[in-house]
Structure formats: C-alpha cells, structure tokens
Amino acid sequence: MNQNFVKRIGKEIEEIKASGLYKTERIISSPQGAEITVNGKTVLNFCANNYLGLSSHPKVIEAAYRAIASHGYGMSSVRFICGTQDIHKELEQTLSQFLGTEDTILYAACFDANGGVFEPLFNEGDAIISDALNHASIIDGVRLCKGQRFRYEHNNMDDLETKLKEAAGCRSRIIVTDGVFSMDGTIAQLDKICELVDRYDSIIMIDECHASGFMGKTGRGTHEYRGVMGRIDIITGTLGKALGGASGGFISGRKEIIDLLRQRSRPYLFSNTLAPSITGASIAVLNMLSETTELRDKLERNTKYFRTKMTEAGFDIKPGEHPIVPIMLYDAVVAQNFASKLLDEGIYVIGFFFPVVPKGQARIRVQLSAAHDQHHLDKAIVAFTKIGKELKVLK
C-alpha cells in the first residue's frame, strides 16, 4: 500500500484529535430502549432517534419474526428483476394511506431516497431551491442533478420568495426543505411555503425523517402539524427512526412522480430490496400508529416537561416543541467533556460540533422518547444540572 497516502490520512486523523473534534463510537450491547448497556454499563439513553420507543417493542419484533418465517431473510436482488414481494407493495400502500399520498416507493435508506429523487425529475432547465440547513443527503442528491441550484436562508420566507423570483424562467421550480431540522428541532413553515408554491406555480418536497409517526395530532408528520396535508408533492422519509428504528427509506407523493422514479431512480434500480423482516415490522408499526395516538401523546408530554424543567434550571435551549432539544454549549471541547461526564452519571448523550453543526454552535442534542418515564427525565435533569455547575455552564 502507498505509505505516503497512509501517512497523509494518519496526519489528518491526528489533526482532528488535536482539535477536539474526533468522534468516538461507544459500544452498545443491548436492545435499543430508554435504558441500554454501553461499554458494559447500564445508562439512560437520550441520544437515539427512537422517538416512539418502538425499536424493541414486542409487537414490532414479533412482526419481524413472522415476516422472516413467511418471506425469508432477503431477496438477493433489486426489485425490477426478482426482488419485489407482496409485503413490499403492502408497505408502500400502507405508507401512502398513512401519509395521505397517492403512491410510495421504498429505498434501502432515506439517504438513498434523497440521493435518487432529483436526477430523474429535473434537468438544467429546472430550479431546485433548497433551505440552507437541509440534510446532507439532500445536498448530495442535488449535486447529482443538473438542475439549477438556489439556496435560501434558513426558514426565511422572504429570501425564499426572492429565489423563486430569480428562478422565474425555469421550466419547473421545486422548493426543498426538511420538515424538521435535525440539529435544532426547527419545524419548517410549510403553511407559508405552500402559499408561495401556489403563488409561483412551483412544487414542494419535504424530508420527514424527524417527523413521520409523531408530528401532528395523529402523527402523520409536519404536513399534518402545519395543516397542509394533500398539498405536498413529494415526501421523503425513513423507517429507521420513529417508525421502528431499523433501516429503510421511502419517497411518497403523486402517482406520476413515483412511477417515473421506479423507471429511473438509480438507488432504487441498483440496490437490493428492503429485507422482509423490516418490511413486515414496518407494516405492523404503521397499523399500530393508525389505531392509537397513545405513544405520540406521551412523547409530547415528555417533551414539554423536559423543555420546561431544563429551561428553569438555566440552560440555553433553542425554543421549540420538538423532542429534539438542543442544549447549547457553543464550545466543542466543553460539549465533549459535558457528554463524557454525563455518561459517568448514567446519562448517555452525544456532543455535536463542527462539521455536524457550524463552528461555535456546539451543543448536546437531547432526544426524548415515548419509552422514557418521568423518573428517567428527572434523573437526566439532575445530572445535567450537576455537570452544568461543575463545568460553570450554569451559574
């Protein structure tokens, strides 16, 4: 192997470590839940996307077992060759009904969905107008497309309207935004965006990875939360967060759009079919969420309680209603040390810093779950307060 190349990479790693930005993965040896075993120690988990506590729910696991028994371990193929089973079509139909759309197409992950949605639908005559803080998968998907690129200031409707006017000569104009932004928990102003969509004869796409299953009164997502169901052209999302927590992604929307993606979307055409166990379990999850809002209601209560108590304790928290709760620390090293000391207290969280968030915006991102009970929340609040005083984050 070329030693000069290896030395260069090694030097870059050392520079990352020296700057305090090196990310260390901890080993979990238990199922996902409110309590997990990390490095041999039982801790409370506040950094998972397990919003509804379904990652190890008995009904979900049972459904996964049933799907393996009836449909096998995997299809060893892409869908248009020999990889589509009846349960894949059933899951697509169930997702469409849940989201209020006409059709849905499954992907191995939402990163693949966002990577495969733009290139088949848009070319150099079209405009893609993207929120400045959109997820990396959207950014990469746009890069794969020849469409003209416009970026509007985060959540700024005036700047979005300016970009729509600048792109007036384009064949199609699509506004692309996260439904919920993963670092801040900011909820997109879809009601105002839809007004602009109608005014400027454009279309809209939202990424619902941090929304599907619990945002809105019945958990349909940000479009339900903002009162614009039926007005969204393209919805992308994941099965790997609130909807069971395994893997898999989807694109849902107008029938004609989904039909064209089946013909030309490269991640769909050249990636293996979603595993039967995940497919069967995801159907069970959506059926559960259609029967009752009990889990999303508990998550909402947990979110309000934690946000209120942490604010009263004196922490700098970005305001909002989402179970993503950013505890702002600003300094990367402080965020690392804070998370490490919390682990010693039995609280598992992760410090976020550049390049995941902008420089000077380091934080601990707490993620709440319906799996948490109030005594879990109270223990975390006590631990945060203790370490906050120790590190002089709190006065």
C-alpha positions in Angstrom: 0.0 0.0 0.0 1.2 3.5 -0.7 2.8 4.7 2.6 2.7 8.4 1.7 -1.0 8.2 1.3 -1.5 6.3 4.6 0.8 8.9 6.4 -1.3 11.8 5.0 -4.5 10.2 6.2 -3.0 9.5 9.5 -1.9 13.1 9.9 -5.4 14.3 9.2 -6.8 12.0 11.9 -4.3 13.3 14.4 -5.2 16.9 13.5 -8.9 16.1 14.1 -8.0 14.6 17.5 -5.8 17.6 18.4 -8.7 20.0 17.6 -11.0 18.1 19.9 -13.3 17.2 17.1 -12.6 13.4 16.9 -15.8 11.3 17.2 -15.6 8.1 19.3 -18.2 5.4 18.9 -19.3 3.7 22.1 -20.4 0.0 22.0 -24.0 -0.9 22.9 -24.6 -4.5 23.9 -28.4 -4.4 24.5 -31.6 -3.7 22.6 -32.4 0.0 21.9 -34.6 1.5 24.6 -34.8 4.0 27.5 -32.1 2.0 29.3 -29.3 0.5 27.3 -25.9 -1.1 28.1 -23.0 1.0 26.9 -19.4 -0.2 27.5 -20.8 -2.7 30.0 -22.7 -0.1 32.0 -26.4 0.4 32.1 -27.3 4.0 31.3 -30.3 6.1 30.3 -30.4 6.8 26.5 -31.1 10.3 25.4 -29.4 10.3 22.0 -31.5 7.9 19.9 -34.0 8.7 17.2 -36.3 6.1 18.9 -39.0 8.7 19.3 -41.9 6.4 19.9 -39.9 3.7 21.7 -40.7 1.1 19.0 -37.1 -0.1 18.3 -37.6 -3.1 20.7 -41.3 -3.1 21.1 -42.6 -6.7 21.4 -45.2 -6.3 18.7 -42.6 -5.0 16.3 -40.2 -7.8 17.0 -43.0 -10.4 16.7 -43.9 -8.9 13.3 -40.3 -9.1 12.1 -40.1 -12.8 13.1 -43.3 -13.6 11.3 -42.1 -11.9 8.1 -38.8 -13.9 8.2 -40.8 -17.1 8.7 -43.1 -16.4 5.8 -40.9 -14.5 3.4 -37.3 -15.4 4.2 -34.2 -13.5 5.1 -33.7 -11.5 1.9 -34.4 -11.4 -1.8 -30.8 -11.2 -3.1 -31.9 -8.8 -5.8 -33.2 -5.5 -6.9 -36.9 -5.1 -7.3 -37.4 -4.9 -11.1 -35.5 -8.2 -11.5 -36.7 -10.6 -8.9 -36.9 -8.6 -5.6 -40.5 -7.5 -5.1 -42.7 -9.4 -2.7 -46.3 -8.8 -1.8 -45.3 -7.3 1.5 -43.3 -4.6 -0.2 -46.4 -3.5 -2.1 -48.4 -3.7 1.1 -46.0 -1.5 2.9 -46.0 1.1 0.1 -49.8 1.2 0.1 -49.9 1.4 3.9 -47.4 4.3 3.9 -49.4 6.1 1.3 -52.6 5.8 3.3 -50.8 6.9 6.5 -49.2 10.0 4.8 -52.2 10.9 2.7 -50.5 10.5 -0.6 -51.2 8.6 -3.9 -48.2 6.2 -4.0 -44.9 5.4 -2.4 -41.6 3.8 -3.4 -39.2 2.1 -1.0 -35.4 2.5 -0.7 -32.7 1.0 1.4 -32.4 4.2 3.3 -33.6 7.8 3.2 -30.1 8.9 2.2 -30.7 6.8 -1.0 -34.2 8.3 -1.4 -32.8 11.8 -1.3 -29.9 10.8 -3.5 -32.3 9.3 -6.1 -35.1 11.8 -6.2 -33.7 14.8 -8.1 -31.8 13.4 -11.1 -34.7 11.6 -12.7 -37.1 14.5 -12.3 -35.1 17.7 -13.1 -32.5 18.9 -15.6 -30.6 22.1 -16.4 -33.9 23.8 -17.3 -35.3 23.4 -13.8 -34.6 25.1 -10.5 -34.0 23.4 -7.1 -34.5 25.9 -4.3 -33.1 24.4 -1.1 -33.1 25.6 2.6 -29.6 26.4 3.7 -29.7 23.9 6.6 -31.1 20.9 4.7 -29.7 17.5 5.5 -26.5 16.3 3.9 -28.4 13.7 1.9 -30.5 16.4 0.2 -27.4 18.4 -0.6 -25.7 15.3 -2.1 -28.8 14.4 -4.1 -29.0 17.9 -5.6 -25.3 17.6 -6.6 -26.2 14.6 -8.7 -28.7 16.6 -10.6 -28.1 19.0 -13.5 -30.8 21.4 -12.3 -30.0 25.0 -11.4 -29.3 25.4 -7.7 -30.6 28.1 -5.4 -30.2 28.2 -1.7 -32.4 30.3 0.6 -31.6 31.5 4.1 -32.8 29.0 6.7 -36.5 29.2 7.3 -36.6 32.7 5.8 -39.7 33.1 3.7 -38.7 36.5 2.3 -35.5 35.1 0.9 -37.3 32.0 -0.4 -39.7 34.3 -2.4 -36.7 36.2 -3.7 -35.1 32.9 -5.0 -38.5 31.9 -6.6 -38.5 35.2 -8.5 -34.8 34.7 -9.6 -35.8 31.3 -11.0 -38.8 32.6 -12.8 -37.6 31.5 -16.3 -37.1 27.9 -15.3 -39.3 25.0 -16.5 -40.1 23.7 -13.0 -39.2 25.2 -9.6 -39.1 22.9 -6.6 -38.7 24.1 -3.0 -36.9 21.5 -0.9 -36.9 21.6 2.9 -36.5 19.3 5.9 -39.9 19.1 7.7 -37.9 19.2 11.0 -34.3 20.2 11.1 -32.3 17.6 12.9 -29.8 19.7 14.8 -32.2 22.5 16.1 -35.6 20.8 16.1 -36.9 23.7 14.0 -40.2 22.9 12.3 -40.5 24.2 8.7 -43.1 26.8 8.0 -44.9 24.6 5.5 -48.1 26.6 5.5 -46.3 29.7 4.4 -44.2 27.7 1.9 -47.3 26.2 0.4 -48.7 29.7 -0.1 -45.6 30.5 -2.1 -45.8 27.3 -4.0 -49.3 28.2 -5.2 -48.4 31.8 -5.9 -45.3 31.0 -8.0 -46.6 27.8 -9.8 -43.9 25.6 -8.2 -43.8 22.3 -6.3 -42.6 21.3 -2.8 -40.6 18.4 -1.3 -40.1 17.7 2.4 -37.8 15.3 4.2 -39.8 13.9 7.1 -37.1 11.7 8.8 -37.6 13.5 12.2 -41.4 13.9 11.9 -43.2 10.8 10.5 -45.1 9.0 13.2 -45.4 11.7 15.8 -45.7 15.2 14.4 -49.3 16.4 14.1 -52.3 15.3 16.1 -52.3 11.8 14.6 -48.6 11.6 13.9 -48.8 11.9 10.1 -45.9 14.4 10.0 -45.0 18.0 9.6 -47.6 18.5 6.9 -50.3 17.5 9.4 -48.8 19.7 12.1 -48.9 22.7 9.7 -52.3 21.9 8.3 -51.2 21.3 4.7 -51.9 17.6 4.1 -52.7 17.0 0.5 -50.6 20.0 -0.6 -47.2 18.4 -0.6 -45.9 17.0 -3.9 -43.0 14.8 -2.6 -42.4 13.4 0.9 -39.2 11.5 1.7 -38.7 9.7 5.0 -37.1 6.9 6.9 -38.2 3.7 8.6 -35.1 3.9 10.8 -36.2 6.5 13.4 -39.7 6.7 14.9 -41.2 4.1 12.5 -39.4 1.1 14.1 -35.8 2.2 14.2 -34.2 -0.3 11.8 -33.5 0.9 8.3 -35.2 1.7 5.0 -36.4 4.8 3.4 -39.2 6.0 1.1 -40.5 8.6 -1.3 -44.2 9.3 -1.3 -46.3 11.6 -3.4 -48.1 12.0 -6.7 -48.6 8.8 -8.6 -46.9 10.0 -11.7 -43.8 11.1 -9.8 -43.4 7.7 -8.1 -44.0 5.9 -11.4 -41.1 7.8 -13.0 -38.8 7.2 -10.1 -39.4 3.4 -10.4 -38.2 3.7 -14.0 -35.2 6.0 -13.5 -34.1 6.4 -9.8 -30.7 4.8 -9.6 -30.5 3.9 -5.9 -33.9 2.1 -6.4 -32.9 0.3 -9.6 -29.4 -0.8 -8.4 -29.9 -1.6 -4.7 -31.3 -4.7 -3.1 -34.9 -4.8 -1.9 -35.7 -3.9 1.7 -35.4 -7.0 3.9 -38.6 -8.9 4.6 -38.2 -8.6 8.4 -38.0 -4.8 8.2 -40.9 -4.6 5.7 -43.2 -6.8 7.9 -42.3 -4.9 11.1 -42.9 -1.5 9.4 -46.4 -2.6 8.3 -47.1 -3.5 11.9 -45.8 -0.2 13.2 -48.0 1.8 10.8 -51.0 -0.2 11.8 -50.3 0.4 15.5 -49.9 4.2 14.9 -53.2 4.2 12.9 -55.1 2.6 15.8 -54.0 4.9 18.7 -52.0 8.1 19.3 -51.0 7.0 22.8 -47.3 6.9 22.1 -47.1 10.3 20.3 -49.2 11.8 23.1 -46.8 10.5 25.7 -43.8 11.8 23.7 -45.5 15.3 23.5 -45.9 15.3 27.3 -42.3 14.2 27.9 -41.1 16.9 25.5 -43.0 19.7 27.2 -41.9 18.6 30.7 -38.2 18.2 29.8 -38.0 21.5 28.0 -39.7 23.4 30.8 -37.6 21.9 33.6 -34.3 22.4 31.7 -35.1 26.0 30.9 -36.0 26.6 34.6 -32.6 25.1 35.5 -30.9 27.8 33.5 -29.8 26.0 30.3 -29.6 27.8 27.0 -32.1 25.8 24.9 -33.3 26.6 21.4 -37.0 27.1 21.7 -39.5 24.8 20.1 -42.0 22.0 20.5 -40.0 19.1 19.0 -38.4 16.2 21.1 -35.0 17.3 19.7 -33.8 19.5 22.5 -30.5 21.3 21.7 -28.6 22.2 24.9 -26.3 25.0 23.6 -22.7 25.0 24.9 -21.1 26.6 21.9 -17.6 25.2 22.6 -16.7 21.8 21.0 -14.4 20.7 23.9 -17.0 21.7 26.5 -19.6 19.7 24.7 -17.3 16.7 24.6 -16.4 16.9 28.3 -20.0 17.5 29.3 -21.2 14.4 27.4 -18.4 12.3 28.9 -19.2 13.4 32.5 -22.9 12.8 31.9 -22.0 9.2 30.9 -20.4 8.8 34.3 -23.7 9.9 35.8 -25.5 7.2 33.8 -26.9 9.6 31.1 -25.9 8.7 27.5 -25.8 11.8 25.2 -23.5 13.0 22.4 -21.8 16.3 21.9 -22.3 17.8 18.5 -19.8 20.1 16.9 -18.3 21.1 13.6 -18.7 19.8 10.9 -22.0 18.4 12.1 -23.0 21.9 13.2 -21.5 25.3 12.4 -18.3 26.3 14.2 -19.1 28.0 17.5 -22.5 26.2 17.7 -21.5 23.1 19.7 -24.2 21.5 21.7 -25.6 18.4 23.3 -28.7 17.2 21.4 -31.1 15.5 23.8 -33.7 13.4 22.1 -36.7 12.4 24.0 -38.7 9.2 23.6 -42.1 7.7 24.5 -40.0 5.0 26.1 -38.9 7.5 28.8 -40.9 7.7 32.0 -40.8 10.8 34.2 -38.3 9.3 36.6 -35.9 8.9 33.6 -36.4 12.6 32.7 -35.9 13.7 36.4 -32.6 11.8 36.6 -31.3 13.4 33.5 -32.3 16.9 34.6 -30.5 16.4 38.0 -27.4 15.1 36.2 -27.4 17.9 33.6 -27.7 20.5 36.4 -24.8 18.9 38.4 -22.4 18.8 35.5 -23.6 22.2 34.3 -22.5 23.8 37.6 -19.3 21.7 37.7 -18.2 23.0 34.2 -19.5 26.5 35.0 -22.1 26.3 32.2 -24.6 27.2 34.9 -24.0 30.0 37.4 
